[in-house]
Amino acid sequence: ARPPAEIFRRRREQVLLAGLVHHPFLLDECAEDLGRVNLSDPKLDKLRQELLKITAREAGLDVEGLARHLMEHGFADVLQGLRGPEIVRVHGPFTRSDAPGEEARAGVRQALAFLLGRSVDDASGDAAAAGAGERMDGPL
């Protein structure tokens, strides 16, 4: 069995990527921090790298266009895992594609802050990000 801290970190990694995949408008905003994050799971890290590549090449991708690109580049199994109910309903409701943009922004920034070892305020400078803590600090 993996230690709880390792499980918690992996879940944050999944929530971060699920939020970005379902809200690709955040990729431009978060690219710099996303480039500094070290993900523990090699499959998730490959997805992170692909998200950075596609963001650099194509601005303004929508959810469908990004999903199609990722599927064509061999990420179908990883995407399936990020769409599971444990991620979308339990740990990161903001990752749902129908979640409000500000809620998604706050959740993604909080996940980034955690993975970078910073406070939410340092990562975002946005009071809305601090309000997302109730969800992210819950069942994770």
Salt bridges, closest charged atoms under 4 A:
GLU6 OE2 - ARG2 NH1 3.91
GLU13 OE2 - ARG9 NE 3.31
GLU29 OE2 - ARG105 NH2 2.55
GLU29 OE1 - ARG109 NH2 3.45
GLU32 OE2 - ARG36 NH1 3.20
ASP33 OD1 - ARG36 NH2 2.20
ASP33 OD2 - ARG118 NH2 2.94
ASP41 OD2 - ARG10 NH2 2.80
ASP45 OD1 - ARG48 NE 2.67
GLU50 OE2 - HIS69 NE2 2.70
ASP77 OD2 - LYS43 NZ 3.44
GLU86 OE2 - ARG11 NH2 2.19
ASP98 OD1 - ARG96 NE 2.84
GLU102 OE2 - ARG105 NH1 2.18
GLU103 OE2 - ARG135 NH1 2.34
ASP126 OD2 - ARG109 NH1 3.24
ASP137 OD1 - ARG12 NH2 3.49
